[in-house]
Amino acid sequence: MLLGAVALSVSGYPVVRQSSHAADQMDPAVRAGYEELVVDAAYDGCELLPASDPDHLGIFSSRDLLRAPLTDAERKLTGTFRRPGGSRISCAQSIPYIIHYHERFGRVPRDGIELLGLYTSKWFSADGLEEFRRLSGGDAIWDTAACRCINPATGKFFRTFAAKVWEPCGLLVEPVQGEGAVKLIPAPLWDEESGRYLSGLVPHQMWHVRVYGERPFTVLVDKEIGHPLDGGTKQGRGRCGCG
C-alpha cells in the first residue's frame, strides 16, 4: 500500500493549483516600495543564536554548514534571532511556506514579496504597504508574515528563491525532479486502533535547499529535505525530514 502511494506520487505534489496570485496584479509602485524597504531596526533587542545553539530554529544545523568561520551577515542568515519575549525568527522558517506556496500555486514564489501574500493579499495595496512600513520600524513586524519573507542578512525581502548560481546571501529552494524525487522517511503516523502515534515509513517529496554565503561563490548549506506526501493522514504537517 505504501509503495503504491510512492508510485502514484513520483511526479510531485498532488496539488490543486490556482491559476493566479494577487501579487501578479500588484501596482508597480507598491512593489517598488517593498523592494526598497529595509527592516533592520526590527532586529534590535533580539539575541542572535548560532546554528550550534540548542534553541536554534531551523531545518539546517551547524553540522550542515560547509564553511567556517562565518561573516556577520552569514551568521544572521544561518542562525536564529530570539525576541525578548522568547519567540524565534530564522531564515529556515521561509522554507515550509515556500513548499506550501508550491502546493497551492504549482510553482515556487518569485521572491519574498510574493510569499508575503500566501494567506492574505491585504499587503498588496498602497495602504498595505504603508501599514507594513509603519510596523517595520519595530518588533511588531514579526507578528505579521514578515519572518518568512525577509532575508535576515540584508533586512530586505528575499530577492529570489531560485538562485541557481551564487548571489550574496541568496537562497535556492526547488523540488527534486526525476529519480530520488520521492523517498521513504521514518515519521510518526497516527494509529486509529491504539489512539497514538507509531513510527512508520512515509513518502516524502524531496526538496533541494542551498544557502549562499556573503563572500563570492561561497555555499553555506547544500542539502535535501523531505516534505510528507501524507495524503491527509494525521501525521504532523509542516514536519520536514532530512534526506
N, C-alpha and C positions, 0 to 999 in steps of 0.2 A: 504493500500500500504506500509506504513512504517512498520507495523507489519510483513508483508510478508518479507520485507528486513531483519528484525531481524531474522526470522525463517531460512532464507537462509544462514545467516552469523554466526549461533551459533557455528560452528566448528572452527571459527577463520578467519584469513585474506584470501581473495580471491586472492592469490598471484601467480605470475608466477615465479617459483623457478628456480634458476640457480644451476647447479649440482656441481660446484666447485668454489673456491675462490683463488685469486692469492697467498694469504698467505699460502695455502696448499703446494705450490712449493717453498717457501722461503728457501734460503740457511740457514742451522742451525747456521752458524757463524753470519749471518746478524741478525737472530732472537736473538741470544745471545747478540749481540751488543745493540739491542733495550732494552732487558731486563735489562741490566746493566746501561743504560742511566738515568741520573738524570738531571732535568731541573730547579732546584731550583732557579738559577740565573735569570731565565726569569720572576720571580715574583717580582724582585727588582724594586722599584719605583711604584708598584701597591698599591692601598689602599684597605684594606680588610673591606668589609661591612658585618655586621652581617645579619642573616636571617630576623631580625626585621626591617631592613632599607627599606624605601620606594623604593630605587633603587636596591634592591636585585633582582637578576635574577634567576628564578628557578621555578620548579614545586611544590616544598615544601616551606613552610614559617616557621616562628618561632612558629606558632600555631601547626605545625606538630611535633616539637621536643619533644621527650619523656623524655629527660634527660637534666638537667642543674645543675650547670654550666658546660661549655664545656672546654676541654683542647685546647691548641693552634692548634693541628692537627685537632681536631673536628670542631673548628671554620673555619678552611680553607676548610674543607670538606663540610660544610653546608652553608657557606657564599658565597660572591661574591667578586672577585678581580676586581677593577676598574682601567683600564690602564690610564696612563697620558693623553692620547687623548680622554678618555671618554668611550671607548668600555669596555665591561664587560666579565669576564670569570667565569664560575661556573661549579661545578660538574654536576649540573642538565642539562647542555647542552648536556651531553652524552646521556640522556635517549631518546629523539626523534630520534637520529641517531641509537641507538640500535634497536628501533622499526622499522625504515626504513630498517636496515640491515635484520631484520627478514622478512620483506615484500619481499625482494629481494632473500634471500637465504634460507628461511624456517627455520631458527634457529637463536638463539642469538649468537653474536660473542663470541669466546672463551676468548678474552682478548682485551685490548686496542690496542695492535699491530695489531690485525686482523681488528679492527674497523677503524684503520688509512687508510686502503685501500678500504673503502666503495665506493669512487668515482674514485679513481685512484690507480694503482699499482706501480706508479713511485718510491715509497719509499721502495719497497720490493727488493732492489738490494744493492750491496756494495756501488755503487755511491749514491743511495738514502739515505742510512744510513749516509754516510759522509756528505751529504748536511744537513741532519736533525741534525747531531751533531754540525755542524757549526752554524746553526740557533738557536740551543738550548741554546746558551750562552747569548742570549739577547731577547729583546721584539719582534723581527721579527718572532719568533717561533709561535706566536699567529695568524699570518696571514696564517698559514697552518691549517691542520685539527687537530692540537695538542689539542686544547681546549676541544675536545670531547673525547680524548683518555688518557689524563694524569690525574692521581689522585692528586688533589691539596694538599692533606695531606702529600703525600710522594714525590711528584715531579717526580714520575716514572709512567710508563704505568700501567693502571689498570691490576691487575693480573688475574682477572676473573670478569664476570658479573653474575655468577651463584653461589654465596656463600650462600649455604643453611644453613650453620652454621657460627657462629661468626668467623671473621678474622679481624685483626686490620684495621680499616677504609676501610672495604670492601663494596661491592655493590652487591645487588641481583636485577635483572630485569627479570621478566618472565611473559608470558601471562597467565591470569587466565583461567583455564580449567573447563569444565562442567557447572553446574548451576552458574549463575552470570557472565559467561564469556562475555556476551554482555548486555549492559544496554542502555536505552534511556536517553540521557542527553541533556538539553537545549543548543542550539548552534545557531549561526547566519547562515541562509540559504539564498542564492541568489534567489530573485523572479524576473523572466523574465518580467512579466507584469508591475510591478511597477519600475523595474530597481534599486532596493535597497535591502538591507539585511533585512530579517524578522526573528524573533525568532521562532524556531521550535524544536521538539524533534528529535534527530539524534541518530542512533545506534552507539555505541562506543564499540570497543574491550577493555576490561579491562586488565590492567597490574598491577602486584604486584611489588612494589618498596620497598626495605628495605636497609637502610644505617646503617652500623655498626660503633660503636664508637671505639676509640683507646683503652679504658680500657677493660679488659677481659669480654666477654659475654654481653657487652652493645649494645643496639639498639637505634639509634638516631631518625630514621624515619621508620615507617612501615605503608604503606598506598597503596590504589589502585588509579590509574589514568586511564582515558579513552582516547583512540585514535580513531578518527572518521572512521567509515566504510562508507564513503560517496559516494562510487560508482562513483566518478568523478564529483560530484557537485562542485559548485564554493564556497563551504564552505572553509574557510582558512585552508590549510593543515599545519600540524605542531602544530595546536592547540591541547591542551590536556585538558580534563575536569577531575575534581576530583570526585572520587567515594565516 
